[in-house]
Amino acid sequence: MRPISILNVEGRIFFSLVEKRLSAYMILNGYIKRWQQKAFMVEVAGCIEHSTLIFEALKEAKEEYRSICLAMLDFANAYGSIRHNLIHFAMEWYHFPPWLCKLIFCYYDRIFAFVVTKNWSTDFFALQIGLFQGCCMSVMIFNIVFQILLDYHSQFCQRKRIGYAFKNAQITVVNPSFADDITLAASDANDCQQSINTMQEIVNWTKTMSFKASKCRSWAGRFFRNGEKTKFTKLQSSTYSFYDPLLTVNDDAILCVGLDTKSDFMFKMLGRQLQWELTNTKIIEKLDALIEEWLGKVNAISMPGTIKSWIVDNVIVSRFSWPLLVYDFPQSVVQNWSNRCASFYKKWLKMSKCAETSILFRNRQENFGLGFKNLEIENKCFQIVK
């Protein structure tokens, strides 16, 4: 069950202020680490940082022929499985002021609901589990509770020295998280399985939280010697190969990304598609087909060319902002997309084929251009920002 909270304006303003104080308290006291939990943090591009970190770890391991094993775990109804008593315990565990603990405990403890159907209805009953979706404070409350799980797991990994350490940087990847989307990293499959088992222990301690094995994925790579006898099966013919690490969570097998035929051997992590061989070929093919389809649809509508150009500039080009930000495309690919847009601009605006293309993208006031967005320049700007 996922209870939804519909607050009035005053309630939203009040709990927004409470959420900011909760966030500041946890961060300033070092309870929440920005390098570990990146969800709902102010001025932190969590999706980009998290997905880029995982991709760079896999990329470095492949280039340097180093062993790596990742487990991307997903919870079943994470928000709806948080007990209210666990919220109270977590706030006392992190030494929140008593008046704030009482405020939040009463907020959750004194909420009642009832069910009404056409034929019957129930009496009022107390809600004792689940964070309220729509409440401005619920995201930080979840982070506070989830931090208990991360702290327990981090201490075990630190004691056992489990994690993946970058070769040329003082960075060790252990359990980067974005809310309930957590990735467990290790240098081999055995350590990764120990890491999963430890996380499973603390999850079982909560009584109500659980993993959803069907949505969990594994990713592992290592160097295989010629004639080596091992229980792992290579997925590539090269000496360094990705393989199925045979990981399990709660006695259920975790599917390897390289064997996930339903998802076309890809894994979507916070808006970024990761191909199991760490290339962007399939992503480029999909975007090629997408821009061709969108330009064709705009070209087919019965509107003036100026309106069509406006749609491409403000809708289609804008929708390519996210892929340009999270992926590293070759300049030739982006140039091809930009040329396709430019050819349609010229057609719709009745420009000569030999007309200077730069007039489409130059500034209007200073350089007497049309001011359209240039995908090549947008790509360079996004790469600098990232």
QUIMO-V88183 format. One record per residue. N is the residue number from 0. PSI is psi as a letter, one per 20 degrees, with the letter a starting at -180 (NA if undefined). OMEGA is omega in degrees with one decimal (* if undefined). BURIAL is b if it has 9 or more other ideal C-beta (glycine too) atoms within 8 Angstrom, else e. Layout:
N/PSI/OMEGA/BURIAL  N/PSI/OMEGA/BURIAL
//
This chain:
0/p/177.6/e  1/n/179.9/e  2/p/-178.9/b  3/p/-179.2/e  4/p/175.9/b  5/o/-175.6/e  6/q/171.9/b  7/r/-175.9/e  8/g/-179.7/e  9/g/179.8/e  10/h/179.2/e  11/g/178.6/b  12/g/-177.9/e  13/g/-176.5/e  14/i/171.2/b  15/g/177.0/b  16/g/177.7/e  17/g/-179.7/b  18/g/179.2/b  19/h/178.5/e  20/h/176.9/b  21/g/-179.2/b  22/g/-179.5/b  23/h/-179.9/e  24/g/-177.1/b  25/h/-177.4/b  26/g/-176.5/b  27/h/178.2/e  28/j/175.5/e  29/j/178.9/e  30/g/174.1/e  31/p/179.0/b  32/p/-178.2/e  33/h/179.9/b  34/i/-177.6/e  35/g/-179.4/b  36/o/-174.3/b  37/j/-177.2/b  38/p/172.7/b  39/k/176.9/e  40/p/-178.8/b  41/p/176.8/e  42/k/176.0/e  43/o/177.5/e  44/m/-170.3/e  45/g/-177.8/b  46/g/-177.4/b  47/g/-177.3/b  48/g/-176.7/b  49/g/-177.5/b  50/h/179.0/b  51/h/178.1/b  52/g/-179.1/b  53/g/-179.5/b  54/g/-179.0/b  55/h/176.8/b  56/g/178.1/b  57/g/-178.8/b  58/g/179.9/b  59/g/179.7/b  60/g/179.8/b  61/g/-177.8/b  62/h/-177.1/e  63/j/179.9/e  64/l/-179.3/e  65/q/-179.3/e  66/p/178.5/b  67/q/177.2/b  68/p/-178.2/b  69/q/173.4/b  70/o/178.0/b  71/o/-172.5/b  72/q/-179.7/b  73/p/-179.6/b  74/q/174.8/b  75/o/177.9/e  76/l/-173.3/e  77/g/-177.7/b  78/h/-176.7/b  79/i/-176.9/b  80/j/178.6/b  81/o/177.8/b  82/q/179.4/b  83/h/175.7/b  84/h/178.0/e  85/h/175.4/b  86/g/-179.5/b  87/g/178.5/b  88/g/-177.9/e  89/h/-178.8/b  90/h/175.8/b  91/h/179.5/b  92/h/180.0/e  93/j/169.0/b  94/l/173.4/e  95/q/178.3/b  96/q/-177.3/e  97/h/-178.2/e  98/h/179.0/e  99/h/175.6/b  100/g/-179.5/b  101/g/179.4/e  102/g/-176.5/b  103/h/178.4/b  104/g/178.6/b  105/h/179.0/e  106/g/-178.8/e  107/h/-173.1/b  108/h/-174.7/e  109/k/175.5/e  110/p/179.9/b  111/q/-179.1/e  112/r/172.7/e  113/q/-176.0/b  114/p/-179.7/e  115/p/173.8/e  116/a/179.6/e  117/h/-173.7/e  118/h/-176.2/e  119/r/177.3/e  120/q/-178.5/e  121/r/170.1/e  122/r/176.6/e  123/p/176.4/e  124/q/-177.5/e  125/q/173.7/e  126/o/-176.6/b  127/j/-177.8/e  128/q/174.7/b  129/p/172.7/b  130/q/-174.5/b  131/o/175.1/b  132/p/-178.9/b  133/i/177.6/e  134/p/-177.8/b  135/h/-175.0/b  136/i/-170.0/b  137/h/-177.2/b  138/g/-180.0/b  139/h/175.1/b  140/g/178.1/b  141/g/179.1/b  142/h/-179.8/b  143/g/179.3/b  144/g/-176.9/b  145/h/-179.3/b  146/h/175.6/b  147/g/178.4/b  148/g/-179.1/b  149/h/-179.9/b  150/g/179.3/e  151/g/-178.2/b  152/h/-178.0/b  153/h/179.4/b  154/g/177.8/e  155/g/-177.9/b  156/h/177.8/b  157/h/179.7/e  158/h/-178.4/e  159/i/-178.3/e  160/l/178.3/e  161/p/179.6/b  162/r/175.8/b  163/o/-178.6/b  164/p/176.4/e  165/q/-176.4/b  166/g/-173.2/e  167/k/178.3/e  168/q/-179.7/e  169/m/-178.6/e  170/p/176.3/e  171/p/-179.7/e  172/p/-178.8/b  173/f/-177.3/b  174/l/177.7/b  175/p/-173.9/b  176/q/168.9/b  177/n/-171.1/b  178/d/-178.2/b  179/i/176.5/b  180/o/-173.7/b  181/p/176.8/b  182/p/178.2/b  183/p/-175.8/b  184/q/177.6/b  185/r/-178.7/b  186/i/175.9/b  187/r/-174.2/b  188/h/-178.9/b  189/g/177.7/e  190/h/179.9/b  191/h/177.7/b  192/h/174.6/b  193/h/178.7/b  194/g/178.2/b  195/g/-179.3/b  196/h/178.9/e  197/g/177.1/b  198/h/177.9/b  199/h/179.0/b  200/g/-177.1/b  201/h/175.6/b  202/g/176.9/b  203/h/178.7/e  204/h/179.9/e  205/i/178.6/b  206/h/-173.3/e  207/h/-179.8/b  208/q/-179.8/b  209/q/177.1/b  210/q/174.6/b  211/n/-171.4/b  212/h/-177.1/b  213/h/179.3/e  214/i/177.6/e  215/q/179.6/b  216/q/177.2/b  217/q/-178.7/b  218/p/-176.4/b  219/q/177.2/b  220/q/179.1/b  221/r/177.1/b  222/p/179.7/e  223/p/176.7/b  224/q/179.4/e  225/p/179.5/e  226/j/-178.6/e  227/p/176.3/e  228/o/-177.6/e  229/q/179.4/e  230/i/-177.8/e  231/q/-179.4/b  232/p/178.6/e  233/q/176.4/b  234/i/178.4/b  235/r/-177.4/e  236/i/-177.9/e  237/r/-179.8/e  238/g/171.5/e  239/p/-173.1/b  240/q/167.9/b  241/q/-174.6/b  242/r/176.4/b  243/o/-177.0/b  244/i/176.9/b  245/l/-179.9/e  246/q/177.2/b  247/q/173.4/b  248/p/-176.8/b  249/l/178.5/e  250/j/175.8/e  251/p/-177.9/e  252/q/176.4/e  253/p/-177.6/b  254/p/177.1/b  255/q/-179.7/b  256/h/-179.8/b  257/i/177.8/b  258/j/-176.1/b  259/n/-177.7/b  260/h/-178.4/e  261/h/179.9/e  262/j/178.2/b  263/k/177.3/e  264/k/178.5/b  265/q/178.5/b  266/p/-179.1/b  267/o/-178.6/b  268/o/175.2/b  269/l/175.6/b  270/i/179.5/e  271/p/177.5/b  272/p/178.1/e  273/o/174.9/b  274/q/-172.5/b  275/h/177.8/b  276/j/174.5/e  277/k/172.5/b  278/r/-179.5/e  279/j/-173.4/b  280/g/-178.6/e  281/h/179.4/b  282/g/177.9/b  283/g/178.4/b  284/g/179.6/e  285/g/179.7/e  286/h/174.7/b  287/g/179.8/b  288/h/-177.3/e  289/g/-178.8/e  290/h/176.7/b  291/g/179.2/b  292/g/-178.3/e  293/g/178.5/b  294/h/177.8/b  295/g/178.7/e  296/g/178.6/e  297/h/-179.4/b  298/h/-175.9/b  299/i/-177.0/e  300/q/-178.2/e  301/n/178.8/e  302/q/176.5/e  303/q/-178.3/e  304/h/178.8/b  305/h/178.5/e  306/g/177.4/e  307/g/179.1/b  308/h/178.7/b  309/g/180.0/e  310/g/-179.8/b  311/g/-176.2/b  312/h/-173.5/b  313/i/-178.4/e  314/f/-174.2/e  315/g/-179.7/b  316/h/179.2/b  317/h/179.2/e  318/i/176.1/e  319/i/-178.6/b  320/g/-177.8/b  321/g/176.7/e  322/h/179.7/b  323/h/-178.4/b  324/g/-172.0/b  325/h/-178.6/b  326/r/174.9/b  327/n/-179.1/e  328/q/171.8/b  329/q/-178.0/e  330/h/-179.7/e  331/h/179.5/e  332/g/179.6/b  333/h/178.6/b  334/h/177.9/b  335/g/177.3/e  336/g/179.8/b  337/h/179.7/b  338/h/178.0/e  339/g/178.4/b  340/g/-177.5/b  341/h/180.0/b  342/h/177.4/e  343/h/175.6/b  344/g/-178.9/b  345/h/-179.7/b  346/g/-176.3/b  347/h/-177.7/b  348/j/176.7/b  349/k/178.7/e  350/q/177.6/e  351/q/-179.8/e  352/h/-179.0/e  353/j/-179.9/e  354/q/-179.9/e  355/p/-176.0/e  356/h/-175.8/e  357/h/179.7/e  358/h/179.3/b  359/h/-170.8/b  360/i/179.8/b  361/q/178.4/b  362/q/-175.2/e  363/g/-173.8/b  364/g/-171.1/e  365/h/-172.1/e  366/j/173.7/e  367/l/176.9/e  368/a/179.9/b  369/i/173.5/b  370/k/176.6/e  371/q/177.8/b  372/p/178.0/b  373/o/-176.7/b  374/h/179.1/b  375/g/179.3/b  376/h/178.4/b  377/g/-179.9/b  378/g/178.7/b  379/g/179.1/e  380/g/-179.0/e  381/h/179.5/b  382/h/176.6/e  383/g/178.9/e  384/g/-178.7/e  385/NA/*/e
//
